[in-house]
Amino acid sequence: LLTVKRKPIISYLVELFQRFGATQVVVSIHKNQRTDFEWWIKRYHPQQNIKLVEETKPLGTFGGLAQARSYLQDEEDFFVTNGDEIKKIDLRLLLKAHRNFKAKGALVTVALVQARNPQNYGIALLKKDVITGFLEKPKNPPSSWISSGLYVMNRRVFDYYSPTSSGAVMLEKNLFQRLAKAGLLSSFKTRGLWLDCGNIEGWEKAIKSKKL
């Protein structure tokens, strides 16, 4: 909900999805955040179909997604994004690539972007278009391609979901690593705008960006 140029970061994401025809947005929140997010919807998106799904305790990125799966209804494929990044990526091309990869068995397609400081992120290890794993914050990155935090997923990913004793299950560690080992994780390289606002430095750079 932090603003960049007087607009909440999450609103940039909502607008991205709606620009490409999304009819419903589901946001995973903690129960203590409901008042803030209800205000955000009324202030910025009163006419749009946005659902809030509450976590009573931290469930992790995969756990939160699993809790929201009832909203998918009969959708076979769906988009997932982190909430602390601003992106301008062609979702039509991403979905087209995913459907091509899905025909070969892939369950998730990860949109990759090139980072100026890849040593601060997880580097995607690639065999052509297939992601074989991620190398976390290497001193000497083998490439600059990192996850943008934007994915297209097939609903069969929920077959891989099983709650842990702590309750937190992560997409990045618990799902993607399994899919990568099985050759079911594909990549889509994009040069669209990507601004990481997950820390103060990145947020300040986004505020100064002339591309928004």
Secondary structure as the mmCIF struct_conf table of DSSP 4:
data_model
#
loop_
_struct_conf.conf_type_id
_struct_conf.id
_struct_conf.beg_label_comp_id
_struct_conf.beg_label_asym_id
_struct_conf.beg_label_seq_id
_struct_conf.end_label_comp_id
_struct_conf.end_label_asym_id
_struct_conf.end_label_seq_id
STRN STRN1 THR A 3 VAL A 4
TURN_TY1_P TURN_TY1_P1 LYS A 5 ARG A 6
STRN STRN2 LYS A 7 PRO A 8
HELX_RH_AL_P HELX_RH_AL_P1 ILE A 9 ARG A 19
TURN_TY1_P TURN_TY1_P2 PHE A 20 GLY A 21
STRN STRN3 VAL A 25 HIS A 30
HELX_RH_3T_P HELX_RH_3T_P1 LYS A 31 GLN A 33
HELX_RH_AL_P HELX_RH_AL_P2 ARG A 34 TYR A 44
TURN_TY1_P TURN_TY1_P3 PRO A 46 GLN A 47
BEND BEND1 GLN A 48 GLN A 48
STRN STRN4 ILE A 50 GLU A 55
BEND BEND2 THR A 56 LYS A 57
HELX_RH_AL_P HELX_RH_AL_P3 GLY A 60 GLN A 67
TURN_TY1_P TURN_TY1_P4 ALA A 68 ALA A 68
HELX_RH_3T_P HELX_RH_3T_P2 ARG A 69 LEU A 72
TURN_TY1_P TURN_TY1_P5 GLN A 73 ASP A 74
BEND BEND3 GLU A 76 GLU A 76
STRN STRN5 ASP A 77 THR A 81
BEND BEND4 GLY A 83 ASP A 84
STRN STRN6 GLU A 85 LYS A 88
HELX_RH_AL_P HELX_RH_AL_P4 LEU A 91 LYS A 102
TURN_TY1_P TURN_TY1_P6 ALA A 103 GLY A 105
BEND BEND5 LEU A 107 LEU A 107
STRN STRN7 VAL A 108 GLN A 114
BEND BEND6 ARG A 116 ASN A 117
HELX_RH_3T_P HELX_RH_3T_P3 PRO A 118 ASN A 120
BEND BEND7 TYR A 121 TYR A 121
STRN STRN8 GLY A 122 LYS A 127
TURN_TY1_P TURN_TY1_P7 LYS A 128 ASP A 129
STRN STRN9 VAL A 130 GLU A 136
BEND BEND8 LYS A 137 LYS A 137
BEND BEND9 LYS A 139 ASN A 140
BEND BEND10 PRO A 142 PRO A 142
BEND BEND11 SER A 144 SER A 144
STRN STRN10 TRP A 145 ASN A 154
HELX_RH_3T_P HELX_RH_3T_P4 ARG A 155 TYR A 160
BEND BEND12 SER A 165 GLY A 167
HELX_RH_PI_P HELX_RH_PI_P1 LEU A 171 LEU A 175
HELX_RH_AL_P HELX_RH_AL_P5 PHE A 176 ALA A 182
TURN_TY1_P TURN_TY1_P8 GLY A 183 GLY A 183
STRN STRN11 LEU A 185 LYS A 189
BEND BEND13 GLY A 192 GLY A 192
STRN STRN12 LEU A 193 ASP A 196
BEND BEND14 GLY A 198 ASN A 199
HELX_RH_AL_P HELX_RH_AL_P6 ILE A 200 LYS A 208
BEND BEND15 LYS A 210 LYS A 210
#
